[in-house]
Structures are given as C-alpha cells and as structure tokens.
Amino acid sequence: LLFVLAAFVLASCAEIEDRPSEPLPDQTVLTPGDGPLFDSGNDLILPADYREWPFIGSGLGLTYEDEPAAGQLPAFTNVFVNPSSYTSFMDTGAWPDGSVFVLEFRSSHTDARPNQAGRFQGDLQFLEIEVKDARFEDGWAFYGFGPGSDLAERAAPLAGDAVAPCIECHTEHTAVERTFVQFYPTLLEVAREKGTLKPGF
Ligand code: HEC
C-alpha cells in the first residue's frame, strides 16, 4: 500500500511540474459564456474581444484624479460591458454577478483634416477593469492593466491602498451599485424605469 501511495504522490508531483508555467486562459470561468476569465484564482485575463462588447458610454476630460499632463488635451473614456450582463441589465436595471466592465482612456486630438474645431480619439493610453464578483469582500474587484503601450495580458486584483480610492469613489458617487450609470444615458433610462437608481439620482 505504501508503495502505491508513494507512486501516487510522485505522479501528482510530476503532474504539477508538468503544468505549463503560462496556464491556458480557459482554466476557470465564473459564469458560463462571456463572463470573466480567471487564472490562478483571482487574476483576471484581459478579455480579448471586449471591443466587440456593447459600448455603454463615453466621457471627455472627466477629471477626477490626476490633472491631464500639461499640453495634452483631456482624454476620452470608453466603457464596454460583457454582452450577457448588458442584456440582463436591460431587463432588470441591475448587474448580475460576473459582470465585467472595461474602461479605456484614449488620447484626444484636433489636428486632422477636414476637422475644424472638434475632437477625435487616438491611441489607447490606459485600461482598467471592474468585475462584480461575490467572492470579494466588497462584492466587486478592480484591476489595472496598465498603459496602452504596455498592456498586461492578465492582472491581479488591486489591493490595499491601490484599490481603496477605486472602492471609495465607486461607492460614494455611483448611480447604480458600483457603476457610473449616470454617465451612460441609455442605461440611465432603464435604471430610472426599473427603480434601481440610488437615492439622490
Ligand atoms: C474619484 C473617482 C474615481 C476613482 C478613484 C476611480 N474611478 Fe473608475 N470611474 C469613475 C468615473 C467618473 C467613471 C465613469 C467614466 C466614464 O463615463 O467615462 C468611472 C468608470 C469606471 C469603469 C467603468 C464602469 C463603471 O463603473 O462605470 C471602470 C472599469 C473603472 N472606473 C475602474 C476603476 C478602477 C480600477 C479604479 C481604481 C484604480 C477606479 N476606477 C477609480 C470615477 C472613479
């Protein structure tokens, strides 16, 4: 029996060592379908197709943390949500567990023909993600994927001092749950209709 056990333990060790150091991005799925893909527990894999997801809103020069760098026009923001969560929100005005939000910051430009005075979007500057996930203490997880010039393929959830401002602002100033639905006009209408806006909105 001991021999069998030893052989089993050895085999398991070999199996662990055989695992590729870069695990494939289909290991754990919180929700079936288009929900978040996790790796090593809570590390989030950047959704490869988020640009094909519903686009829920855009901002221009919404400054709430740092002032834009001198000489730069204020950035555009674009927000996308995974399709099944979007459909669910349209029915209920609330977000299901496993909702994934992608926030892009893009540079702002004026200088191209035939534009006279308006602005258009340029390069990806930064990307952040937020996931509604009941496994987290607050029920939501926040991720930074870094500058667009060096975007990470996966990211660990922000923790401690890095996540505190995300949680604070996304708790105090958001219209629906932890999301800024007040800036997403078609969703705002739905939330109003379904009565899911926080008091004060
Ligand atoms: C001081 C306020 C503030 C802080 C701090 C903040 N955010 Fe936001 N966040 C916003 C606003 C305002 C929007 C709406 C953006 C838009 O409409 O373009 C937003 C939108 C988002 C969205 C899109 C989904 C949603 O909630 O509406 C994500 C994802 C996001 N933020 C991630 C983060 C992460 C990650 C952090 C921490 C590193 C963070 N935010 C910190 C104000 C904040």
Residues whose N, C-alpha, C, O or C-beta is under 5 A from the ligand:
A	BS01	HEC	G57 S58 G59 Y64 T77 V79 F101 V102 L103 E128 I129 E130 F142 Y143 A162 P165 C166 C169 R178 T179 F180 F183
